[in-house]
Amino acid sequence: MTRIYKILPEADWRAAQALGRFEGSPVDLADGFIHFSTAAQAPETARRYFFGQAGLVLVEFDADELGPSLRWEPARGGDLFAHLYGPLDCDLARSVRPIALAADGAPLLGPLAP
């Protein structure tokens, strides 16, 4: 079981839950897939793209449960990242937790399951 993570504003996650699916953030929609990070990749993703942003959540998924629409493709530095080509079923979330910010604005993810 491989855990993958999605970082997004809590308001966007709550709206997705009301619909039962997440269609993607603006960057996801522009790229044509929903971006995820592994436990090893998530801290750098958070630092690069979410620095100083309050009101975020970290949503955990089991990659195996997302089916054939999930593909592992090279991205930042040649690392393989999980990309979901299609809507994300919110009911598949394993956990949702708020992301705190350090005094300097760095997102604090805490320990992540691999």
N, CA and C atoms as an extended XYZ file, in Angstrom:
342
Properties=species:S:1:pos:R:3:atomname:S:1:resname:S:1:resid:I:1 pbc="F F F"
N         0.848       -1.173        0.000 N   MET     1
C         0.000        0.000        0.000 CA  MET     1
C         0.895        1.239        0.000 C   MET     1
N         0.728        2.075       -1.001 N   THR     2
C         1.481        3.326       -1.096 CA  THR     2
C         0.550        4.481       -0.780 C   THR     2
N         0.936        5.282        0.187 N   ARG     3
C         0.142        6.458        0.543 CA  ARG     3
C         0.592        7.622       -0.327 C   ARG     3
N        -0.373        8.388       -0.814 N   ILE     4
C        -0.090        9.612       -1.554 CA  ILE     4
C        -0.914       10.728       -0.930 C   ILE     4
N        -0.468       11.956       -1.161 N   TYR     5
C        -1.029       13.098       -0.446 CA  TYR     5
C        -1.382       14.228       -1.396 C   TYR     5
N        -2.478       14.897       -1.084 N   LYS     6
C        -2.910       16.081       -1.810 CA  LYS     6
C        -2.977       17.229       -0.823 C   LYS     6
N        -2.345       18.344       -1.165 N   ILE     7
C        -2.384       19.554       -0.347 CA  ILE     7
C        -3.304       20.538       -1.053 C   ILE     7
N        -4.262       21.080       -0.308 N   LEU     8
C        -5.177       22.043       -0.898 CA  LEU     8
C        -5.855       22.868        0.178 C   LEU     8
N        -6.454       23.991       -0.204 N   PRO     9
C        -7.184       24.785        0.786 CA  PRO     9
C        -8.351       23.987        1.369 C   PRO     9
N        -8.557       24.141        2.660 N   GLU    10
C        -9.638       23.414        3.323 CA  GLU    10
C       -10.986       23.719        2.680 C   GLU    10
N       -11.217       24.962        2.279 N   ALA    11
C       -12.487       25.333        1.653 CA  ALA    11
C       -12.704       24.547        0.360 C   ALA    11
N       -11.648       24.319       -0.405 N   ASP    12
C       -11.768       23.544       -1.645 CA  ASP    12
C       -12.103       22.086       -1.341 C   ASP    12
N       -11.505       21.544       -0.281 N   TRP    13
C       -11.799       20.153        0.084 CA  TRP    13
C       -13.244       20.024        0.566 C   TRP    13
N       -13.704       20.970        1.370 N   ARG    14
C       -15.092       20.920        1.863 CA  ARG    14
C       -16.074       21.027        0.693 C   ARG    14
N       -15.781       21.880       -0.285 N   ALA    15
C       -16.650       21.999       -1.470 CA  ALA    15
C       -16.663       20.696       -2.250 C   ALA    15
N       -15.499       20.056       -2.367 N   ALA    16
C       -15.412       18.775       -3.071 CA  ALA    16
C       -16.213       17.707       -2.339 C   ALA    16
N       -16.127       17.690       -1.029 N   GLN    17
C       -16.891       16.716       -0.252 CA  GLN    17
C       -18.389       16.888       -0.473 C   GLN    17
N       -18.832       18.126       -0.575 N   ALA    18
C       -20.255       18.375       -0.805 CA  ALA    18
C       -20.695       17.793       -2.147 C   ALA    18
N       -19.793       17.793       -3.128 N   LEU    19
C       -20.087       17.221       -4.454 CA  LEU    19
C       -19.817       15.716       -4.510 C   LEU    19
N       -18.969       15.249       -3.584 N   GLY    20
C       -18.573       13.845       -3.592 CA  GLY    20
C       -17.338       13.567       -4.432 C   GLY    20
N       -16.806       14.610       -5.067 N   ARG    21
C       -15.616       14.423       -5.910 CA  ARG    21
C       -14.828       15.730       -5.973 C   ARG    21
N       -13.535       15.577       -6.186 N   PHE    22
C       -12.647       16.725       -6.376 CA  PHE    22
C       -12.218       16.716       -7.834 C   PHE    22
N       -12.516       17.794       -8.524 N   GLU    23
C       -12.190       17.904       -9.950 CA  GLU    23
C       -10.788       18.434      -10.175 C   GLU    23
N       -10.210       19.094       -9.168 N   GLY    24
C        -8.855       19.603       -9.278 CA  GLY    24
C        -8.754       21.068       -8.923 C   GLY    24
N        -7.561       21.455       -8.526 N   SER    25
C        -7.248       22.857       -8.252 CA  SER    25
C        -6.962       23.535       -9.593 C   SER    25
N        -6.791       24.847       -9.608 N   PRO    26
C        -6.485       25.514      -10.881 CA  PRO    26
C        -5.269       24.931      -11.605 C   PRO    26
N        -4.209       24.594      -10.879 N   VAL    27
C        -3.031       24.013      -11.539 CA  VAL    27
C        -3.327       22.608      -12.058 C   VAL    27
N        -4.126       21.852      -11.323 N   ASP    28
C        -4.524       20.513      -11.783 CA  ASP    28
C        -5.318       20.623      -13.088 C   ASP    28
N        -6.283       21.520      -13.102 N   LEU    29
C        -7.123       21.693      -14.282 CA  LEU    29
C        -6.293       22.146      -15.485 C   LEU    29
N        -5.332       23.032      -15.246 N   ALA    30
C        -4.466       23.508      -16.338 CA  ALA    30
C        -3.595       22.377      -16.880 C   ALA    30
N        -3.130       21.488      -16.002 N   ASP    31
C        -2.241       20.401      -16.417 CA  ASP    31
C        -2.996       19.168      -16.927 C   ASP    31
N        -4.281       19.076      -16.637 N   GLY    32
C        -5.083       17.959      -17.127 CA  GLY    32
C        -5.089       16.744      -16.223 C   GLY    32
N        -4.582       16.883      -15.006 N   PHE    33
C        -4.582       15.792      -14.031 CA  PHE    33
C        -4.456       16.359      -12.636 C   PHE    33
N        -4.816       15.537      -11.636 N   ILE    34
C        -4.703       15.941      -10.231 CA  ILE    34
C        -3.344       15.494       -9.718 C   ILE    34
N        -2.598       16.442       -9.174 N   HIS    35
C        -1.254       16.207       -8.653 CA  HIS    35
C        -1.304       15.619       -7.242 C   HIS    35
N        -0.448       14.644       -6.988 N   PHE    36
C        -0.245       14.089       -5.650 CA  PHE    36
C         1.247       14.024       -5.374 C   PHE    36
N         1.592       13.872       -4.106 N   SER    37
C         2.980       13.669       -3.688 CA  SER    37
C         3.045       12.469       -2.767 C   SER    37
N         4.175       11.774       -2.796 N   THR    38
C         4.416       10.706       -1.826 CA  THR    38
C         4.836       11.351       -0.505 C   THR    38
N         5.000       10.529        0.516 N   ALA    39
C         5.456       11.039        1.812 CA  ALA    39
C         6.811       11.720        1.683 C   ALA    39
N         7.692       11.169        0.860 N   ALA    40
C         9.023       11.761        0.679 CA  ALA    40
C         8.966       13.065       -0.112 C   ALA    40
N         8.003       13.203       -1.010 N   GLN    41
C         7.903       14.384       -1.867 CA  GLN    41
C         7.077       15.514       -1.257 C   GLN    41
N         6.158       15.191       -0.381 N   ALA    42
C         5.204       16.170        0.136 CA  ALA    42
C         5.846       17.376        0.832 C   ALA    42
N         6.881       17.210        1.659 N   PRO    43
C         7.459       18.389        2.297 CA  PRO    43
C         7.997       19.416        1.292 C   PRO    43
N         8.653       18.963        0.231 N   GLU    44
C         9.165       19.887       -0.777 CA  GLU    44
C         8.021       20.508       -1.578 C   GLU    44
N         7.004       19.730       -1.888 N   THR    45
C         5.826       20.274       -2.571 CA  THR    45
C         5.199       21.374       -1.722 C   THR    45
N         5.041       21.105       -0.442 N   ALA    46
C         4.453       22.092        0.472 CA  ALA    46
C         5.303       23.359        0.520 C   ALA    46
N         6.608       23.195        0.621 N   ARG    47
C         7.498       24.355        0.701 CA  ARG    47
C         7.462       25.174       -0.589 C   ARG    47
N         7.521       24.515       -1.725 N   ARG    48
C         7.572       25.214       -3.025 CA  ARG    48
C         6.285       25.915       -3.408 C   ARG    48
N         5.177       25.237       -3.190 N   TYR    49
C         3.919       25.717       -3.752 CA  TYR    49
C         2.914       26.261       -2.742 C   TYR    49
N         3.158       26.030       -1.435 N   PHE    50
C         2.171       26.427       -0.438 CA  PHE    50
C         2.770       27.240        0.707 C   PHE    50
N         3.996       27.710        0.553 N   PHE    51
C         4.674       28.479        1.592 CA  PHE    51
C         3.830       29.705        1.963 C   PHE    51
N         3.595       29.878        3.248 N   GLY    52
C         2.887       31.045        3.755 CA  GLY    52
C         1.379       31.012        3.597 C   GLY    52
N         0.833       29.945        3.059 N   GLN    53
C        -0.611       29.854        2.860 CA  GLN    53
C        -1.279       29.178        4.054 C   GLN    53
N        -2.150       29.899        4.695 N   ALA    54
C        -2.896       29.348        5.830 CA  ALA    54
C        -4.165       28.674        5.317 C   ALA    54
N        -4.767       27.858        6.167 N   GLY    55
C        -6.044       27.243        5.844 CA  GLY    55
C        -5.951       26.061        4.903 C   GLY    55
N        -4.797       25.382        4.904 N   LEU    56
C        -4.608       24.217        4.041 CA  LEU    56
C        -4.888       22.923        4.793 C   LEU    56
N        -5.203       21.882        4.022 N   VAL    57
C        -5.325       20.540        4.587 CA  VAL    57
C        -4.449       19.580        3.787 C   VAL    57
N        -4.079       18.505        4.439 N   LEU    58
C        -3.330       17.415        3.831 CA  LEU    58
C        -4.266       16.209        3.797 C   LEU    58
N        -4.563       15.748        2.591 N   VAL    59
C        -5.499       14.633        2.425 CA  VAL    59
C        -4.694       13.417        1.981 C   VAL    59
N        -4.868       12.324        2.692 N   GLU    60
C        -4.115       11.088        2.450 CA  GLU    60
C        -4.984       10.073        1.718 C   GLU    60
N        -4.374        9.412        0.730 N   PHE    61
C        -5.051        8.377       -0.057 CA  PHE    61
C        -4.153        7.158       -0.184 C   PHE    61
N        -4.776        6.008       -0.419 N   ASP    62
C        -4.059        4.792       -0.782 CA  ASP    62
C        -4.028        4.773       -2.308 C   ASP    62
N        -2.845        4.852       -2.888 N   ALA    63
C        -2.707        4.926       -4.343 CA  ALA    63
C        -3.383        3.747       -5.036 C   ALA    63
N        -3.336        2.578       -4.427 N   ASP    64
C        -3.911        1.379       -5.047 CA  ASP    64
C        -5.426        1.479       -5.216 C   ASP    64
N        -6.078        2.288       -4.395 N   GLU    65
C        -7.532        2.418       -4.456 CA  GLU    65
C        -8.006        3.376       -5.548 C   GLU    65
N        -7.085        4.109       -6.164 N   LEU    66
C        -7.486        5.115       -7.154 CA  LEU    66
C        -7.638        4.545       -8.554 C   LEU    66
N        -7.239        3.305       -8.749 N   GLY    67
C        -7.498        2.616      -10.004 CA  GLY    67
C        -6.589        3.003      -11.156 C   GLY    67
N        -6.981        2.599      -12.365 N   PRO    68
C        -6.119        2.768      -13.533 CA  PRO    68
C        -5.981        4.207      -14.018 C   PRO    68
N        -6.790        5.118      -13.499 N   SER    69
C        -6.653        6.527      -13.882 CA  SER    69
C        -5.453        7.183      -13.206 C   SER    69
N        -4.853        6.492      -12.226 N   LEU    70
C        -3.664        7.014      -11.549 CA  LEU    70
C        -2.422        6.516      -12.287 C   LEU    70
N        -1.581        7.447      -12.663 N   ARG    71
C        -0.342        7.105      -13.363 CA  ARG    71
C         0.838        7.724      -12.628 C   ARG    71
N         1.934        7.002      -12.645 N   TRP    72
C         3.180        7.491      -12.051 CA  TRP    72
C         4.037        8.019      -13.195 C   TRP    72
N         4.313        9.327      -13.158 N   GLU    73
C         5.018        9.976      -14.255 CA  GLU    73
C         6.153       10.838      -13.727 C   GLU    73
N         7.251       10.937      -14.500 N   PRO    74
C         8.376       11.761      -14.055 CA  PRO    74
C         7.993       13.236      -14.016 C   PRO    74
N         8.468       13.898      -12.998 N   ALA    75
C         8.228       15.335      -12.839 CA  ALA    75
C         9.478       15.945      -12.208 C   ALA    75
N         9.306       16.736      -11.184 N   ARG    76
C        10.389       17.478      -10.539 CA  ARG    76
C        11.613       16.598      -10.297 C   ARG    76
N        12.720       16.948      -10.944 N   GLY    77
C        13.970       16.220      -10.739 CA  GLY    77
C        13.957       14.793      -11.253 C   GLY    77
N        12.993       14.445      -12.099 N   GLY    78
C        12.913       13.082      -12.613 CA  GLY    78
C        12.197       12.116      -11.690 C   GLY    78
N        11.803       12.564      -10.489 N   ASP    79
C        11.051       11.705       -9.570 CA  ASP    79
C         9.705       11.328      -10.188 C   ASP    79
N         9.227       10.148       -9.867 N   LEU    80
C         7.900        9.741      -10.307 CA  LEU    80
C         6.859       10.303       -9.338 C   LEU    80
N         5.891       11.008       -9.900 N   PHE    81
C         4.795       11.580       -9.119 CA  PHE    81
C         3.490       10.936       -9.564 C   PHE    81
N         2.556       10.820       -8.635 N   ALA    82
C         1.239       10.264       -8.929 CA  ALA    82
C         0.366       11.352       -9.538 C   ALA    82
N        -0.233       11.041      -10.687 N   HIS    83
C        -1.139       11.948      -11.387 CA  HIS    83
C        -2.437       11.201      -11.663 C   HIS    83
N        -3.547       11.782      -11.243 N   LEU    84
C        -4.854       11.171      -11.456 CA  LEU    84
C        -5.544       11.857      -12.628 C   LEU    84
N        -5.844       11.070      -13.645 N   TYR    85
C        -6.519       11.574      -14.841 CA  TYR    85
C        -8.016       11.311      -14.709 C   TYR    85
N        -8.676       12.200      -14.024 N   GLY    86
C       -10.107       12.089      -13.790 CA  GLY    86
C       -10.438       12.618      -12.413 C   GLY    86
N       -11.716       12.673      -12.076 N   PRO    87
C       -12.110       13.188      -10.766 CA  PRO    87
C       -11.697       12.251       -9.637 C   PRO    87
N       -11.517       12.834       -8.484 N   LEU    88
C       -11.097       12.118       -7.287 CA  LEU    88
C       -12.304       11.891       -6.385 C   LEU    88
N       -12.595       10.656       -6.064 N   ASP    89
C       -13.700       10.292       -5.174 CA  ASP    89
C       -13.302       10.654       -3.736 C   ASP    89
N       -13.988       11.613       -3.162 N   CYS    90
C       -13.659       12.078       -1.808 CA  CYS    90
C       -13.796       10.984       -0.754 C   CYS    90
N       -14.653       10.018       -0.997 N   ASP    91
C       -14.848        8.941       -0.019 CA  ASP    91
C       -13.615        8.055        0.127 C   ASP    91
N       -12.675        8.157       -0.795 N   LEU    92
C       -11.455        7.345       -0.721 CA  LEU    92
C       -10.386        7.949        0.193 C   LEU    92
N       -10.629        9.146        0.704 N   ALA    93
C        -9.661        9.785        1.600 CA  ALA    93
C        -9.485        8.939        2.857 C   ALA    93
N        -8.233        8.670        3.205 N   ARG    94
C        -7.904        7.922        4.427 CA  ARG    94
C        -7.889        8.837        5.645 C   ARG    94
N        -7.411       10.054        5.443 N   SER    95
C        -7.394       11.039        6.519 CA  SER    95
C        -7.313       12.436        5.916 C   SER    95
N        -7.771       13.387        6.708 N   VAL    96
C        -7.694       14.803        6.338 CA  VAL    96
C        -7.237       15.523        7.598 C   VAL    96
N        -6.158       16.272        7.461 N   ARG    97
C        -5.696       17.000        8.640 CA  ARG    97
C        -5.229       18.397        8.258 C   ARG    97
N        -5.423       19.345        9.170 N   PRO    98
C        -4.990       20.710        8.888 CA  PRO    98
C        -3.463       20.799        8.852 C   PRO    98
N        -2.965       21.721        8.063 N   ILE    99
C        -1.530       21.968        7.975 CA  ILE    99
C        -1.238       23.265        8.724 C   ILE    99
N        -0.432       23.153        9.755 N   ALA   100
C         0.001       24.336       10.502 CA  ALA   100
C         1.173       24.988        9.771 C   ALA   100
N         1.402       26.248       10.074 N   LEU   101
C         2.547       26.957        9.513 CA  LEU   101
C         3.545       27.276       10.613 C   LEU   101
N         4.827       27.128       10.297 N   ALA   102
C         5.893       27.549       11.211 CA  ALA   102
C         5.895       29.073       11.261 C   ALA   102
N         6.627       29.628       12.199 N   ALA   103
C         6.700       31.087       12.345 CA  ALA   103
C         7.167       31.770       11.063 C   ALA   103
N         8.005       31.086       10.276 N   ASP   104
C         8.501       31.675        9.019 CA  ASP   104
C         7.573       31.432        7.837 C   ASP   104
N         6.450       30.727        8.051 N   GLY   105
C         5.494       30.458        6.979 CA  GLY   105
C         5.632       29.102        6.324 C   GLY   105
N         6.615       28.314        6.754 N   ALA   106
C         6.803       26.991        6.177 CA  ALA   106
C         5.683       26.047        6.643 C   ALA   106
N         5.066       25.316        5.711 N   PRO   107
C         4.039       24.341        6.111 CA  PRO   107
C         4.647       23.209        6.928 C   PRO   107
N         3.969       22.826        7.987 N   LEU   108
C         4.415       21.751        8.865 CA  LEU   108
C         3.495       20.555        8.652 C   LEU   108
N         3.987       19.532        7.959 N   LEU   109
C         3.166       18.374        7.629 CA  LEU   109
C         3.143       17.312        8.705 C   LEU   109
N         4.173       17.261        9.541 N   GLY   110
C         4.258       16.208       10.535 CA  GLY   110
C         4.646       14.887        9.878 C   GLY   110
N         4.634       13.794       10.655 N   PRO   111
C         5.017       12.499       10.091 CA  PRO   111
C         3.980       11.999        9.080 C   PRO   111
N         4.470       11.405        8.000 N   LEU   112
C         3.614       10.882        6.934 CA  LEU   112
C         3.892        9.402        6.729 C   LEU   112
N         2.840        8.639        6.521 N   ALA   113
C         2.994        7.206        6.214 CA  ALA   113
C         3.497        7.055        4.799 C   ALA   113
N         4.462        6.177        4.580 N   PRO   114
C         4.985        5.980        3.202 CA  PRO   114
C         4.000        5.224        2.326 C   PRO   114
